[in-house]
Amino acid sequence: MKRRNLLLRKPFQKFSERYRRIDDSIVSLKTIAIVLLTVFVPTVLIAVLAVVAVTRAEPSVRAWMERPIKDVLFQLQKELAREWNDRLVRYAGRLAAEGDLHRHLRDLAAFDPYVRDVVLHEDGDFRRIEPESPFVRLEPSIDHVDLSRAWALEFREGDHEAALAAYRRLLEGAEPEVEVAALSGVARTLIRLGERHQAVDTLRRLIDRFGHAEDGSGIPHALPALWRLVELHREAGEIVPSRTAARDLSVRLAEWRPWLADDVLRRYRSLLEIYRRQTGYYALELEEIEVESPISTLIVDPRDRGRLLAHARQVLEGSKDEGYDAIPVADGGRAELAWFRLDGNADRVVYLILDAAGYLGDIELFTGQLGVPAGRIDVDVPREAAGDAPSQVGPVSSPFPRPFEHRRILYQPSPDQIPDGLTHLGALEMTGIIWAIVVLVLTILLGVLITVRSILQEMQISKLKTDFVSFVSHELKTPLTAIRMFSEMLLTGRVADRDEEKKCVELIDKEASRLSRLIGQILEFSQIEKRQQVFHFTSCDMSEVVAEAVKIFRDQNPDEDIEIVVNQAQHISRIRMDRSAMIELLLNLFSNAYKYSRGERRRIIVNLRESIDDIMVEVIDFGVGIPKAEHRKIFDKFYRAQDYLTREIEGTGLGLTFAKYIADVHNGEIKVSSVVDQGSTFTLELRKEQVLAE
């Protein structure tokens, strides 16, 4: 009958267990959904709105803060546009002046530092204007008496004041050959006498009047005069005039490359290279200059020639006014040019191919006026590479005026010119802000996950406590019912004889002992929860402790057929422990092994051994086993394996919790190894370095 009731009860219990798990899962999902809807979703929406707001606000804030910096570039654009428009007007005036037109064109091609080539469109074709040699030989005669006397005073006698007076007398009504030599002498003697300002004025007069004249060695007077200006201004600390003279010298070297000797070019380029390295002024044209300008491919390469012809037709048709333009060329670059339609000629157009280095070098003329520190302005060639808006605090960029609008001005402001707000804004780039928001969202997500996990744990603990109350109620009710039943039998005199009376008293004592153990276990758990458990450590022999625990367990279960085998293959060292607590730990392991063993005769094996570091006690049973997924959970308070078969076995779910707590106090560890339907092995390991007795 009992077996029949068990067979009927097991399917119902299995169904009830599955239904309870489904119900718990639904409650868990509801909890997670509530947390997500109330915390996570609003947080994500706020973060998205923050990203959108920052994305829209950052460009406008940056533009507002960069306005003072961009105003500098705007002023520079205005100055360059004004200078270049004035230059365009001067070119038009020279071409419209009376005289030989071809002479004017050759002068532009030979002497103007801002023009590389001159091309004439006439009768539907192009012709390049070849420049004549720009130099005039002005070599004074060595037989000139007054000039020879001045040279003697300067170089032989070293009387610079007398030499200066002699040179100045020669300037009055002298021939050009003598005047150029006299001006050079005046400049030299003024420098030696320390009259720097007068020397600078004399050198500029020499360059203006005789810059294209060459001496007997074939060197134009402008080259040594310009270099002397560079040195004089640099020695006086005048940075802008020094750089202006150096740039003028580099432009003239590039312009006169076809007519200068190689040793002269190398000499002055080496001087400019030294100057560039020492001053950090890198706006000098020091590259090798070809005799034939590469821009002349405009009238040679068929593709470039076609573009220039189309441009000329538009000019002749009246759809283009005089001005600047930039025409793409076959090598991927652009040819910057100015064009003019000649008055009184229906089909003649003059194209001036501009020197980009000369035009862009005009930046140095205005940076001082605008208060821009030296070296803060640079040129970026492709407009597309620079972009229209800077991504960092400098360089700020802006396009050049025509015809160099495909190039950009790059302005790197000095730290004292950058507003503090823009500096901080540059430090907090959009990437950093987005990452900060991402970290915030991840942190909140982590908090949500921890909250959900805590809620689920609390729900699990609450469920376990409910089960614990149910188990304890059942465990208390069973012995109390037996005690009450046998007490009534004794009180009503329903016992047949003295033997039956003795048997009732023994059963009452047994159930009372069982009830006492259960109450004691609950009280012990309460002490552990409150951290009030007191331990008394003494030197003990583990072999004796195991033997005493086995004896107590057998005395507590006298009617049960239990086989406990203790194996000890070596001498075990004495260690410090709380003897009663360690016995309690072993009794819990024995009770656990006994309850979950199978068969009429239940067998438990206890192995006791010692290693270099540990003393170990193994308790082995051959029972139902524990699923691997629950190996770590079985030590949690109130937890019992979820197998419905184990629900038939009495217990509170606290035995292994007590055992683990006692092991932790002794600086030990309990490990479990189990296979379902084959049995379990619980191993107690006590580390000897902490608990060895003296």
Sequence and secondary structure as in RCSB ss.txt:
>XXXX:A:sequence
MKRRNLLLRKPFQKFSERYRRIDDSIVSLKTIAIVLLTVFVPTVLIAVLAVVAVTRAEPSVRAWMERPIKDVLFQ
LQKELAREWNDRLVRYAGRLAAEGDLHRHLRDLAAFDPYVRDVVLHEDGDFRRIEPESPFVRLEPSIDHVDLSRA
WALEFREGDHEAALAAYRRLLEGAEPEVEVAALSGVARTLIRLGERHQAVDTLRRLIDRFGHAEDGSGIPHALPA
LWRLVELHREAGEIVPSRTAARDLSVRLAEWRPWLADDVLRRYRSLLEIYRRQTGYYALELEEIEVESPISTLIV
DPRDRGRLLAHARQVLEGSKDEGYDAIPVADGGRAELAWFRLDGNADRVVYLILDAAGYLGDIELFTGQLGVPAG
RIDVDVPREAAGDAPSQVGPVSSPFPRPFEHRRILYQPSPDQIPDGLTHLGALEMTGIIWAIVVLVLTILLGVLI
TVRSILQEMQISKLKTDFVSFVSHELKTPLTAIRMFSEMLLTGRVADRDEEKKCVELIDKEASRLSRLIGQILEF
SQIEKRQQVFHFTSCDMSEVVAEAVKIFRDQNPDEDIEIVVNQAQHISRIRMDRSAMIELLLNLFSNAYKYSRGE
RRRIIVNLRESIDDIMVEVIDFGVGIPKAEHRKIFDKFYRAQDYLTREIEGTGLGLTFAKYIADVHNGEIKVSSV
VDQGSTFTLELRKEQVLAE
>XXXX:A:secstr
 HHHHHHHHHHHHHHHHHHHHHHHHHHHHHHHHHHIIIIIHHHHHHHHHHHHHHHHHHHHHHHHHHHHHHHHHHH
HHHHHHHHHHHHHHHHHHHHHSSS HHHHHHHHHHH TTEEEEEEEETTEEEE       EE    TT HHHHHH
HIIIIIS  HHHHHHHHHHHTSS  HHHHHHHHHHHHHHHHHTT HHHHHHHHHHHHHHHTTEE TTS BTHHHH
HHHHHHHHHHTT HHHHHHHHHHHHHHHHHTGGGS HHHHHHHHHHHHHHHHHHT      S   SS GGGGGGT
SHHHHHHHHHHHHHHHTTSS SEEEEEE TTS EEEEEEEE TT TT EEEEEE HHHHHTTHHHHHTTTT  TT
 EEEES HHHH SS SSS  EEEE STT TTSEEEE   GGGS HHHHHHHHS HHHHHHHHHHHHHHHHHHHHH
HHHHHHHHHHHHHHHHHHHHHHHHHHHHHHHHHHHHHHHHHHT   SHHHHHHHHHHHHHHHHHHHHHHHHHHHH
HHHHTT      EEEEHHHHHHHHHHHHHHH TTS EEEEEEE S   EEEE HHHHHHHHHHHHHHHHHT  SS
SEEEEEEEEE SSEEEEEEEE SS   GGGTTGGGSTT   S GGGGGS   S HHHHHHHHHHHTTEEEEEEEE
TTTEEEEEEEEEHHHHB  
